[in-house]
Amino acid sequence: MSKNLKIVALTKKMLREGIDQNTYWKGNLTPLPKSKALWLVSNSRIEEDDYCGVIGYEDEKMISFVFMFPDLLNTSADEKTKVYWMISWWVDKQYKDTVLGTYIYNEAVNLTGKQILIKSYAENVTTFYEKQPFTVIASRLRHTIFFSLDASMLIGRFRFLKSFKFVLDKIDAMAAAAIRLVNRPKAKSRTKMLSYDYINQLDDMTWQFAEPLCKNDLIYKTKEYINWQINANQYTQTPIPTKHPYKSLQTGTSNNIYIHNLKIMKENKIIGFLSYVVNYNEFNVKYFLVEEEENYNLCVDALIENFIQKRTKFIFTDDTQLSDCITKRYSTVFTHRVTKKGLAHDETKLDFENSNMLNRDGHFY
């Protein structure tokens, strides 16, 4: 490695100043979109001297990045304890076999006082975490429900198909259209008595509906906090993405990315709350709240009607009940399930026995 190696421990205050001076958005690759940084510093739960990440530079080139930020955890004693989510840990491929990755990772852990939570981690670092002082606090299935053949996934699995991408895209489009043709009448018929109140932020009525459903979440939820989570300002639309001056490690910039939030209404009463992110062909569920079990299927129908209208091709969720209900009520191609484990550093010394890590806990897509 070069002698001009620099490690930057990034606080909220430094990130705020960096936004004004464009400090971290130079070169082809940046740690996160500027819109995501603006969204992050707007969180009143994060204090000015709290750490939001660690960046490694060699000269002017970013070669490593750990993205993290603090949150408040519910405990059995009804107290609010500060922990840090470690969202991602990245090292440039040229430095994979050096000590840089481990060094910057340990730097991040120590800066937080070892109060670290990890919602999930990539399979290629499983061996690493098995040797670290972390405890598994949650094990859940991540469901990807496909409503098309998904050419990109097929090419990823079978590289020789790349030469046939044009043909696969056509087949994929036809398959998706056929599935929509089957599912659209079902969803339209089942939701004819519903209306959708699309919102940018929670009003008092919506918060009164959502608050008791979030009371037992791992992360302490308030109206202000959820409004921060679902704020559309964190995403940047780039109609001509090839002209955008940089790419980012964190999701948040594309020519088709947006969050939609809606109250599901029946006879002028809220029966559900849905929040989802569209990114290209992906429909990523952030919140799916239903108060009464008798309305659950109806709210699933509302979700599918939105999914069809956005012409997305697959749904991501960690909610097994939701996934099972979708596949039972609607035609799909297949569902891919993978086990994801949540970790907590041993020195957090928190009681997780009665806590569940939900889709909306640390779900900062």
C-alpha positions as CSV (number, residue, x, y, z in Angstrom):
1,M,0.0,0.0,0.0
2,S,1.0,3.6,-0.5
3,K,2.5,5.6,2.3
4,N,-0.2,8.2,1.6
5,L,-2.9,6.2,3.4
6,K,-5.4,8.2,5.4
7,I,-8.2,6.9,7.7
8,V,-11.1,9.3,8.3
9,A,-13.4,8.7,11.2
10,L,-16.6,10.5,10.0
11,T,-18.8,12.2,12.5
12,K,-22.2,13.7,11.8
13,K,-20.6,17.2,12.1
14,M,-17.9,16.3,9.6
15,L,-20.5,14.8,7.3
16,R,-22.6,18.0,7.5
17,E,-19.6,20.1,6.7
18,G,-18.5,17.7,3.9
19,I,-21.9,18.1,2.3
20,D,-21.4,21.9,2.1
21,Q,-17.9,21.6,0.7
22,N,-18.5,18.5,-1.5
23,T,-15.7,16.8,0.3
24,Y,-16.7,13.2,-0.2
25,W,-18.2,13.4,-3.7
26,K,-15.0,13.6,-5.8
27,G,-13.9,10.9,-8.1
28,N,-15.8,8.1,-9.8
29,L,-16.8,6.3,-6.6
30,T,-18.2,7.8,-3.4
31,P,-19.3,6.3,-0.1
32,L,-22.9,7.2,-0.3
33,P,-25.2,9.5,-2.4
34,K,-25.3,13.1,-1.3
35,S,-29.1,12.8,-0.9
36,K,-28.5,9.9,1.6
37,A,-26.0,12.0,3.5
38,L,-28.4,14.9,3.7
39,W,-31.1,12.5,5.0
40,L,-28.6,11.0,7.5
41,V,-27.7,14.4,9.1
42,S,-31.4,15.3,9.3
43,N,-31.9,12.6,12.0
44,S,-32.2,14.3,15.3
45,R,-31.5,11.0,17.0
46,I,-27.9,11.3,15.8
47,E,-25.7,13.7,17.8
48,E,-23.0,15.9,16.2
49,D,-20.1,13.9,17.6
50,D,-21.7,10.4,16.8
51,Y,-19.8,8.4,14.2
52,C,-21.4,7.7,10.8
53,G,-18.6,5.8,9.2
54,V,-14.9,5.3,8.6
55,I,-13.3,5.9,5.2
56,G,-9.9,4.8,4.0
57,Y,-8.1,6.8,1.3
58,E,-4.9,6.1,-0.6
59,D,-4.0,9.5,-1.9
60,E,-7.3,10.8,-3.2
61,K,-8.8,7.4,-4.0
62,M,-11.3,5.8,-1.6
63,I,-10.2,2.2,-0.9
64,S,-12.3,1.3,2.1
65,F,-15.5,2.3,3.8
66,V,-17.5,1.2,6.8
67,F,-21.0,2.7,6.9
68,M,-22.7,3.0,10.3
69,F,-24.8,5.2,12.5
70,P,-26.4,5.2,15.9
71,D,-29.9,4.3,16.9
72,L,-32.0,3.7,20.0
73,L,-32.9,0.2,21.2
74,N,-35.9,-0.8,23.2
75,T,-35.0,-2.8,26.3
76,S,-37.0,-4.9,28.8
77,A,-36.6,-2.1,31.3
78,D,-38.3,0.3,28.9
79,E,-35.1,2.2,28.6
80,K,-33.6,3.5,25.4
81,T,-30.0,2.3,24.8
82,K,-27.8,3.7,22.1
83,V,-26.4,1.2,19.6
84,Y,-24.7,1.5,16.2
85,W,-25.9,-0.3,13.1
86,M,-23.0,-1.4,10.9
87,I,-24.7,-1.2,7.5
88,S,-21.8,-2.2,5.2
89,W,-18.1,-2.9,5.2
90,W,-16.3,-2.5,1.9
91,V,-12.7,-2.8,0.8
92,D,-11.4,-2.2,-2.8
93,K,-10.6,-5.4,-4.5
94,Q,-6.9,-4.4,-4.8
95,Y,-6.6,-4.5,-1.0
96,K,-8.7,-7.6,-0.2
97,D,-5.6,-9.5,0.8
98,T,-4.1,-6.8,3.0
99,V,-4.7,-5.9,6.7
100,L,-6.6,-2.8,5.6
101,G,-10.1,-4.4,5.8
102,T,-9.6,-5.8,9.3
103,Y,-7.9,-2.6,10.5
104,I,-10.7,-0.2,9.3
105,Y,-13.4,-2.6,10.6
106,N,-11.8,-2.7,14.1
107,E,-11.4,1.1,14.0
108,A,-15.2,1.4,13.5
109,V,-16.0,-1.1,16.2
110,N,-13.8,0.7,18.7
111,L,-15.1,4.1,17.8
112,T,-18.6,3.0,18.8
113,G,-17.5,1.6,22.1
114,K,-18.3,-1.9,20.7
115,Q,-22.0,-1.1,20.7
116,I,-22.6,-2.7,17.3
117,L,-25.6,-4.3,15.7
118,I,-25.4,-6.0,12.3
119,K,-28.7,-6.8,10.6
120,S,-27.2,-9.2,8.2
121,Y,-23.9,-9.9,6.5
122,A,-22.5,-11.3,3.3
123,E,-21.8,-15.0,3.1
124,N,-18.2,-14.4,2.2
125,V,-17.4,-13.0,5.7
126,T,-19.2,-15.8,7.7
127,T,-15.8,-17.3,8.7
128,F,-14.6,-13.8,9.9
129,Y,-17.6,-13.2,12.1
130,E,-17.5,-16.7,13.6
131,K,-14.1,-15.7,15.0
132,Q,-15.3,-12.4,16.3
133,P,-17.0,-11.6,19.7
134,F,-20.5,-11.4,18.2
135,T,-23.7,-13.3,19.2
136,V,-26.5,-14.2,16.8
137,I,-29.6,-12.4,18.0
138,A,-31.9,-13.1,15.1
139,S,-32.2,-15.7,12.4
140,R,-34.8,-15.1,9.7
141,L,-35.5,-15.9,6.0
142,R,-35.1,-13.2,3.4
143,H,-37.7,-13.8,0.6
144,T,-37.3,-12.8,-3.0
145,I,-40.6,-13.4,-4.8
146,F,-40.2,-13.5,-8.5
147,F,-43.0,-12.6,-10.9
148,S,-40.8,-13.1,-14.0
149,L,-37.9,-15.2,-15.2
150,D,-35.5,-12.4,-14.2
151,A,-32.8,-12.5,-17.0
152,S,-30.2,-10.7,-14.8
153,M,-30.3,-13.4,-12.2
154,L,-30.1,-16.2,-14.8
155,I,-27.0,-14.5,-16.3
156,G,-25.5,-14.1,-12.9
157,R,-25.8,-17.8,-12.2
158,F,-25.0,-19.0,-15.7
159,R,-22.4,-16.6,-17.2
160,F,-22.5,-18.2,-20.7
161,L,-26.0,-16.8,-21.1
162,K,-24.7,-13.3,-21.2
163,S,-24.4,-13.5,-25.0
164,F,-28.2,-14.2,-25.2
165,K,-29.2,-11.3,-22.9
166,F,-31.3,-9.6,-25.6
167,V,-33.3,-12.8,-26.2
168,L,-33.6,-13.4,-22.4
169,D,-34.8,-9.9,-21.8
170,K,-37.6,-10.5,-24.3
171,I,-38.6,-13.8,-22.7
172,D,-38.5,-12.1,-19.3
173,A,-40.7,-9.3,-20.4
174,M,-43.3,-11.7,-21.9
175,A,-43.3,-13.9,-18.8
176,A,-43.8,-10.8,-16.6
177,A,-46.6,-9.6,-18.8
178,A,-48.3,-13.0,-18.6
179,I,-48.1,-13.1,-14.8
180,R,-49.5,-9.6,-14.6
181,L,-52.4,-10.6,-16.9
182,V,-53.3,-13.4,-14.4
183,N,-52.8,-11.4,-11.2
184,R,-54.2,-8.0,-12.2
185,P,-57.9,-9.0,-12.3
186,K,-57.6,-10.8,-8.9
187,A,-56.1,-7.8,-7.2
188,K,-58.5,-5.4,-8.8
189,S,-61.5,-7.4,-7.8
190,R,-60.3,-8.0,-4.3
191,T,-59.5,-4.3,-3.6
192,K,-62.5,-2.7,-5.2
193,M,-63.8,-1.6,-1.8
194,L,-60.4,-0.1,-0.8
195,S,-58.9,3.3,-1.3
196,Y,-55.3,4.4,-0.9
197,D,-54.2,7.7,0.8
198,Y,-50.7,8.3,-0.4
199,I,-48.6,10.3,2.0
200,N,-45.1,11.8,2.3
201,Q,-45.1,11.8,6.1
202,L,-47.2,10.3,8.9
203,D,-50.1,12.5,10.1
204,D,-51.5,12.1,13.6
205,M,-54.2,9.7,12.5
206,T,-51.7,7.4,10.8
207,W,-49.3,7.5,13.8
208,Q,-52.2,6.6,16.1
209,F,-52.7,3.5,13.9
210,A,-49.0,2.6,13.7
211,E,-47.8,3.4,17.2
212,P,-49.2,0.3,19.0
213,L,-48.0,-1.9,16.1
214,C,-44.4,-0.7,16.6
215,K,-44.4,-0.7,20.4
216,N,-42.5,-4.0,20.6
217,D,-40.0,-3.4,17.8
218,L,-36.3,-3.8,18.5
219,I,-35.7,-0.2,17.6
220,Y,-37.5,2.5,19.5
221,K,-40.0,4.1,17.1
222,T,-41.6,7.6,17.3
223,K,-43.6,9.5,14.7
224,E,-40.6,11.7,14.0
225,Y,-38.3,8.6,13.5
226,I,-40.6,6.8,11.1
227,N,-41.1,10.1,9.1
228,W,-37.3,10.1,8.8
229,Q,-37.2,6.5,7.7
230,I,-39.7,7.0,4.9
231,N,-38.5,10.5,3.8
232,A,-38.2,10.5,0.0
233,N,-35.4,13.1,0.1
234,Q,-32.9,10.2,0.7
235,Y,-33.2,9.1,-3.0
236,T,-32.0,10.9,-6.1
237,Q,-33.6,10.3,-9.5
238,T,-31.1,10.4,-12.3
239,P,-33.0,10.4,-15.7
240,I,-29.6,10.1,-17.5
241,P,-27.5,8.1,-15.1
242,T,-24.5,7.9,-17.4
243,K,-24.1,11.7,-17.0
244,H,-24.2,11.6,-13.2
245,P,-20.7,12.5,-12.0
246,Y,-20.2,9.7,-9.5
247,K,-21.3,6.2,-8.4
248,S,-22.0,5.3,-4.7
249,L,-21.5,2.3,-2.6
250,Q,-24.8,2.8,-0.9
251,T,-28.1,2.5,-2.7
252,G,-30.0,5.8,-3.3
253,T,-29.3,7.0,-6.8
254,S,-30.8,5.6,-10.0
255,N,-33.1,6.6,-12.9
256,N,-36.0,4.8,-11.2
257,I,-35.9,4.9,-7.4
258,Y,-38.6,6.2,-5.2
259,I,-40.4,5.5,-1.9
260,H,-44.2,5.3,-1.7
261,N,-46.1,5.4,1.5
262,L,-49.9,4.8,1.8
263,K,-52.7,4.3,4.2
264,I,-54.9,1.4,3.1
265,M,-58.5,2.6,3.7
266,K,-61.8,0.7,4.0
267,E,-65.0,2.6,4.6
268,N,-62.9,5.7,5.6
269,K,-61.0,3.7,8.2
270,I,-57.3,2.8,8.2
271,I,-56.8,-0.9,8.0
272,G,-53.2,-1.0,7.0
273,F,-50.0,1.0,6.4
274,L,-47.6,0.2,3.6
275,S,-44.3,1.7,2.7
276,Y,-42.2,0.4,-0.2
277,V,-39.2,1.4,-2.3
278,V,-39.1,0.9,-6.1
279,N,-35.7,0.5,-7.6
280,Y,-35.7,-0.6,-11.2
281,N,-37.5,-4.0,-11.2
282,E,-37.4,-4.3,-7.4
283,F,-40.2,-3.8,-4.9
284,N,-38.7,-3.6,-1.5
285,V,-41.1,-3.7,1.4
286,K,-40.2,-1.4,4.3
287,Y,-43.4,-1.3,6.4
288,F,-46.4,-3.6,6.2
289,L,-48.6,-2.9,9.2
290,V,-52.1,-4.4,9.7
291,E,-54.0,-4.0,12.9
292,E,-56.7,-6.7,12.6
293,E,-56.1,-10.2,11.3
294,E,-59.3,-10.2,9.3
295,N,-57.9,-7.4,7.2
296,Y,-54.6,-9.0,6.5
297,N,-55.4,-10.6,3.2
298,L,-57.0,-7.4,2.0
299,C,-53.8,-5.5,2.8
300,V,-51.8,-8.1,0.9
301,D,-54.1,-7.5,-2.1
302,A,-53.4,-3.8,-1.8
303,L,-49.7,-4.4,-1.8
304,I,-50.0,-6.6,-4.9
305,E,-52.1,-4.0,-6.7
306,N,-49.4,-1.4,-6.1
307,F,-46.7,-3.9,-7.2
308,I,-48.5,-4.6,-10.5
309,Q,-49.1,-0.9,-11.1
310,K,-45.4,-0.1,-10.7
311,R,-44.6,-2.9,-13.2
312,T,-41.8,-4.2,-10.9
313,K,-40.8,-7.9,-11.2
314,F,-39.9,-9.1,-7.8
315,I,-40.6,-8.4,-4.1
316,F,-38.1,-8.3,-1.3
317,T,-39.2,-8.9,2.3
318,D,-38.0,-10.5,5.5
319,D,-41.6,-11.1,6.6
320,T,-42.4,-14.8,6.2
321,Q,-46.1,-14.4,6.9
322,L,-46.3,-11.8,4.2
323,S,-44.3,-13.8,1.7
324,D,-46.4,-17.0,2.3
325,C,-49.7,-15.0,1.9
326,I,-48.5,-13.5,-1.4
327,T,-47.5,-16.8,-2.9
328,K,-50.8,-18.4,-1.7
329,R,-53.0,-15.7,-3.2
330,Y,-51.2,-14.9,-6.4
331,S,-49.4,-16.5,-9.3
332,T,-45.6,-16.3,-9.1
333,V,-42.6,-17.9,-10.9
334,F,-40.7,-18.9,-7.8
335,T,-39.5,-17.7,-4.4
336,H,-35.9,-17.6,-3.4
337,R,-35.3,-17.9,0.4
338,V,-32.0,-17.4,2.2
339,T,-31.3,-17.4,5.9
340,K,-30.0,-14.0,7.3
341,K,-28.6,-13.7,10.7
342,G,-28.5,-10.6,12.9
343,L,-25.5,-10.1,15.2
344,A,-24.7,-8.0,18.3
345,H,-21.3,-7.4,19.7
346,D,-20.9,-9.3,23.0
347,E,-20.0,-6.1,24.8
348,T,-23.4,-4.5,24.1
349,K,-24.6,-6.7,27.0
350,L,-28.3,-6.3,26.1
351,D,-31.1,-8.8,26.6
352,F,-32.4,-9.8,23.1
353,E,-34.3,-12.9,24.2
354,N,-37.7,-11.1,24.0
355,S,-36.9,-9.0,21.0
356,N,-37.5,-9.6,17.3
357,M,-35.5,-8.0,14.5
358,L,-38.2,-7.0,12.0
359,N,-38.0,-5.9,8.4
360,R,-38.3,-2.3,9.5
361,D,-35.5,-2.5,12.1
362,G,-32.3,-1.2,10.6
363,H,-33.9,-1.4,7.2
364,F,-32.3,1.7,5.7
365,Y,-32.4,0.8,2.0
